[in-house]
């Protein structure tokens, strides 16, 4: 399981969800994430479900192959960890 960093706020602008760091070292405007619908789903569920449950949710909601869904989750989680937007 992962937890969202409390120093990240979300803002929905023109139908797109943005992750914005607000404090500390991560409060760098170059580290703002714009999320596509799959990434938005992952972000919304990251501290509620494990990765297997998130993958199953993606497969049920989006037109994506199982292998691609797993790869996308792994890549996005790695980016969030590197940016310190989430922690294990």
N, C-alpha and C positions, 0 to 999 in steps of 0.2 A: 504494500500500500504506500501511497505517496500522500503528502500534505502540501497544500498550496501555501506559499509564502504570504504572510499577512501584510507585507509591504507592497503587495501588488493589488491594484484595483482594476476593475473591468469597466469599460465604457462602450456602449453600443452607439455607433454613429453611422447614419445612412445604411442601416442594415448589417454593418460589419462590427464584430466584437474586437476590441482592442484590449491588450493587457499592458498596463502602465505601471512601472515601478515608481513608488512615491517617497521612499526613504532610504538612507544608507548608501552604501557603495553602488547598489544596483539602480539607484535613481538616476539613470542616464537615459536621456531621450533617444539615444541611438539603440536602445534595447527594448523599444516598444514592439510588441508582436501584434500583427493583424491575423485573425484566425479565420480559416475557411470553415464551412459547416461541420466537417469531421473533427477538426482541431477544436472547435467550439464545444462539441459534444464531449470530447476527451477532457477538456478543461473543466467543464461543468460536473463531470463524474469522477474526477481524479481522486478526490478524497472521500468518495462515497462507495466506490467499487474497486475491486482488484482489476488487474489488467486483462485477465481472462473474461471477466464480466463486461468490461468496456468493449473488448473485441466482439463479444457476442451482440452487444447493443449496436455496435457499428454495422455488423453484418445484417441485423434486422432492420435497420433504419436507412441504410445507404446502399446504392448499387455498386458494390465493391467485392472483389474476390477475397477469399479468406487469407491467402498468402500476402496480398497487397495490404490488407487491413493490418495484419501483424507487423509488417515492415513499417507502415506509416506510423503506427503507435510507437514502435521502438525509436524511430527517428525523432518524433515530436517529444517524447519523454527525454531523450538525450539532450535535445535543444533546451528544454525547460530546466533540466538539471544544471547544464552548463551556465545558463543565464541566472541561476539561483532563484527561479520562479517557483520551484517546488523542491521538496526534500523527502528523503525516504523515511 
